[in-house]
Amino acid sequence: MKSGYFFINENILPCLFAISQEEQTRGLMNVEAPVPNMLFINKIAKINKFWMKDTPSELDIIFCKNGKIVEICRGEPNSTKIVGPDSLTDLVIELPYGTAKSLNISPGDSVGVIK
């Protein structure tokens, strides 16, 4: 899995890129804390829904489209509850839970990938 950086507002953060279908399916399953930041990149916007089965760490799951945050959801550890907006998104970011609050991240904020 490739690594790089992304930004949210003035914050530049390291991340892993989940690009292939296999990487996106696996995500942060079975990864113990502290978890890395992970970006799920889609070439074409689609409805993205996530669950946390076999993911032991609580996460902030941030859904984005066209460089803006659309919605922020809480990913509950090992849960099969499905989260995500019913609108199209082209980027999903997973962060350790509480990161969005500590960095004052909210819907409408600017986001982007730094390669």
PLY file of the C-alpha trace (Angstrom):
ply
format ascii 1.0
element vertex 115
property float x
property float y
property float z
element edge 114
property int vertex1
property int vertex2
end_header
0.00 0.00 0.00
1.38 3.40 -0.97
1.86 6.16 1.57
1.72 9.90 1.19
0.03 12.98 2.59
-3.31 14.77 2.48
-4.61 18.05 3.78
-7.73 19.20 5.57
-7.76 22.98 5.78
-4.27 23.94 7.00
-3.54 20.49 8.47
-1.16 18.25 6.49
-1.29 14.63 7.64
0.46 11.38 6.63
-1.65 8.53 5.27
-1.87 5.21 3.52
-3.71 5.14 0.17
-6.31 2.40 -0.32
-6.61 2.44 -4.10
-7.11 -1.14 -5.33
-10.34 -3.02 -4.65
-8.42 -5.39 -2.36
-6.92 -2.51 -0.35
-10.31 -0.82 -0.06
-12.02 -4.03 1.02
-9.38 -4.72 3.69
-9.09 -1.11 4.92
-8.08 -1.10 8.59
-9.51 -4.52 9.39
-7.54 -6.29 12.12
-5.26 -3.26 12.63
-4.73 -2.45 16.30
-4.32 1.07 17.69
-2.65 3.31 16.95
-4.13 3.11 13.46
-2.72 5.03 10.51
-4.74 7.62 8.61
-6.16 5.98 5.48
-7.58 7.45 2.27
-9.97 5.54 0.01
-9.69 7.14 -3.40
-12.33 6.65 -6.11
-11.75 7.84 -9.68
-15.49 8.25 -10.14
-17.83 9.51 -7.39
-20.14 6.82 -6.02
-22.22 6.12 -2.94
-19.74 4.88 -0.35
-20.93 3.04 2.74
-18.63 1.59 5.41
-18.89 -0.88 8.27
-16.34 -1.75 10.92
-16.52 -5.56 11.03
-13.14 -6.87 12.25
-11.88 -3.31 12.80
-10.98 -3.07 16.50
-10.32 0.69 16.67
-12.92 3.46 16.79
-12.60 5.80 13.79
-13.67 9.13 12.34
-14.87 8.33 8.81
-14.90 11.43 6.62
-16.80 11.38 3.31
-15.76 13.95 0.68
-16.66 15.11 -2.81
-14.92 17.59 -5.10
-12.44 18.66 -2.43
-15.01 19.31 0.33
-16.10 17.29 3.35
-19.69 16.09 2.95
-20.21 14.16 6.20
-18.28 12.84 9.22
-19.40 9.55 10.79
-18.25 7.60 13.83
-17.00 4.11 13.05
-17.81 1.84 15.99
-15.28 -0.95 16.68
-16.23 -4.36 15.24
-19.68 -3.09 14.26
-21.73 -4.20 11.26
-23.68 -0.94 11.38
-23.41 0.70 7.96
-22.46 4.41 7.91
-22.13 7.00 5.18
-24.17 9.55 3.27
-26.71 8.69 0.59
-24.93 11.12 -1.75
-22.01 10.55 -4.11
-18.47 10.84 -2.72
-15.07 10.44 -4.35
-12.81 10.30 -1.29
-13.21 8.71 2.14
-10.76 9.34 4.96
-10.39 7.20 8.08
-8.72 8.79 11.09
-8.34 7.67 14.71
-11.54 8.62 16.54
-11.47 12.15 17.95
-9.03 13.51 15.37
-11.77 15.44 13.54
-12.84 17.12 16.77
-9.30 17.88 17.93
-8.45 19.51 14.57
-11.82 21.33 14.33
-12.71 19.46 11.11
-16.30 19.82 9.93
-18.48 19.41 6.82
-17.63 21.99 4.15
-13.93 22.04 5.00
-11.40 21.75 2.16
-9.60 18.45 1.64
-7.13 17.10 -0.88
-4.42 14.58 -1.66
-0.75 15.54 -1.79
1.18 13.02 -3.85
0 1
1 2
2 3
3 4
4 5
5 6
6 7
7 8
8 9
9 10
10 11
11 12
12 13
13 14
14 15
15 16
16 17
17 18
18 19
19 20
20 21
21 22
22 23
23 24
24 25
25 26
26 27
27 28
28 29
29 30
30 31
31 32
32 33
33 34
34 35
35 36
36 37
37 38
38 39
39 40
40 41
41 42
42 43
43 44
44 45
45 46
46 47
47 48
48 49
49 50
50 51
51 52
52 53
53 54
54 55
55 56
56 57
57 58
58 59
59 60
60 61
61 62
62 63
63 64
64 65
65 66
66 67
67 68
68 69
69 70
70 71
71 72
72 73
73 74
74 75
75 76
76 77
77 78
78 79
79 80
80 81
81 82
82 83
83 84
84 85
85 86
86 87
87 88
88 89
89 90
90 91
91 92
92 93
93 94
94 95
95 96
96 97
97 98
98 99
99 100
100 101
101 102
102 103
103 104
104 105
105 106
106 107
107 108
108 109
109 110
110 111
111 112
112 113
113 114
